[in-house]
């Protein structure tokens, strides 16, 4: 899942969809993603809970602009994060 060296090609990407009061990612597993696991960008009121990311590169749960509000991120398990040389310096 996820494409290495491609911006925006994340395994699960909520991209610029605004308020999503009834949307969620729950009980999903991301295994060996080459470009982050779960990315929230320009999205509000999303529920991201009870998910697993295993052996994924970069920030596994990434809030892209820090302007995203009212998202509920809870009870997620992140295991064996891998450093990425193709994303941000902090990835």
C-alpha positions as CSV (number, residue, x, y, z in Angstrom):
1,X,0.0,0.0,0.0
2,X,1.2,3.5,-0.6
3,X,3.6,4.5,-3.4
4,X,7.1,5.5,-2.5
5,X,8.5,8.8,-3.7
6,X,5.1,10.1,-4.7
7,X,3.5,13.0,-2.7
8,X,-0.1,12.2,-1.8
9,X,0.1,8.5,-2.6
10,X,-0.7,7.3,0.9
11,X,-2.3,4.0,1.9
12,X,-5.4,5.7,3.3
13,X,-5.8,9.4,2.4
14,X,-8.8,11.6,3.4
15,X,-8.1,14.6,1.1
16,X,-9.8,18.0,1.3
17,X,-13.3,16.7,1.9
18,X,-14.3,19.2,4.7
19,X,-16.8,18.1,7.4
20,X,-17.5,14.4,7.4
21,X,-19.7,13.8,10.4
22,X,-20.5,10.2,9.5
23,X,-17.3,9.0,7.9
24,X,-14.7,6.8,9.6
25,X,-11.8,4.4,9.1
26,X,-12.4,1.7,11.8
27,X,-10.8,-1.8,12.1
28,X,-8.5,-1.4,9.1
29,X,-5.0,-2.8,8.8
30,X,-2.2,-1.2,6.8
31,X,0.7,-3.6,6.3
32,X,4.0,-2.6,4.7
33,X,3.0,0.8,3.3
34,X,5.7,2.5,1.4
35,X,4.3,6.0,2.1
36,X,2.5,6.6,5.4
37,X,-0.5,4.7,6.7
38,X,-3.4,7.1,7.4
39,X,-3.3,10.8,6.3
40,X,-5.9,13.4,7.2
41,X,-5.8,16.6,5.1
42,X,-8.5,19.3,5.0
43,X,-11.0,17.0,6.7
44,X,-12.9,17.6,9.9
45,X,-15.0,15.3,12.3
46,X,-13.4,12.1,10.9
47,X,-13.2,9.1,13.2
48,X,-10.0,7.1,13.0
49,X,-10.2,4.3,15.6
50,X,-9.2,0.7,16.2
51,X,-6.9,0.6,13.2
52,X,-3.4,-1.0,12.9
53,X,-0.4,0.1,10.9
54,X,2.5,-2.4,10.7
55,X,5.8,-1.8,9.1
56,X,4.8,1.4,7.3
57,X,7.2,4.2,6.2
58,X,7.0,7.7,7.7
59,X,4.4,9.2,10.0
60,X,1.8,6.5,10.3
61,X,-1.0,8.8,11.3
62,X,-0.3,12.1,9.6
63,X,-2.3,15.3,10.1
64,X,-1.2,17.2,7.0
65,X,-1.8,20.9,7.6
66,X,-2.6,21.0,11.3
67,X,-5.7,23.0,10.3
68,X,-7.8,19.8,10.5
69,X,-10.2,20.0,13.5
70,X,-12.6,17.9,15.5
71,X,-11.1,14.6,14.3
72,X,-11.4,11.7,16.7
73,X,-8.2,9.5,16.7
74,X,-8.3,6.7,19.3
75,X,-7.2,3.2,20.0
76,X,-4.9,2.7,17.0
77,X,-1.9,0.4,17.1
78,X,1.3,1.4,15.3
79,X,4.0,-1.2,15.1
80,X,7.5,-1.2,13.5
81,X,7.5,2.3,11.9
82,X,10.2,2.6,9.2
83,X,12.1,5.7,8.4
84,X,11.5,7.2,5.0
85,X,14.1,9.2,3.0
86,X,11.5,10.4,0.5
87,X,9.1,12.3,2.7
88,X,9.6,15.0,5.3
89,X,12.8,15.1,7.3
90,X,10.8,14.0,10.4
91,X,9.5,10.9,8.6
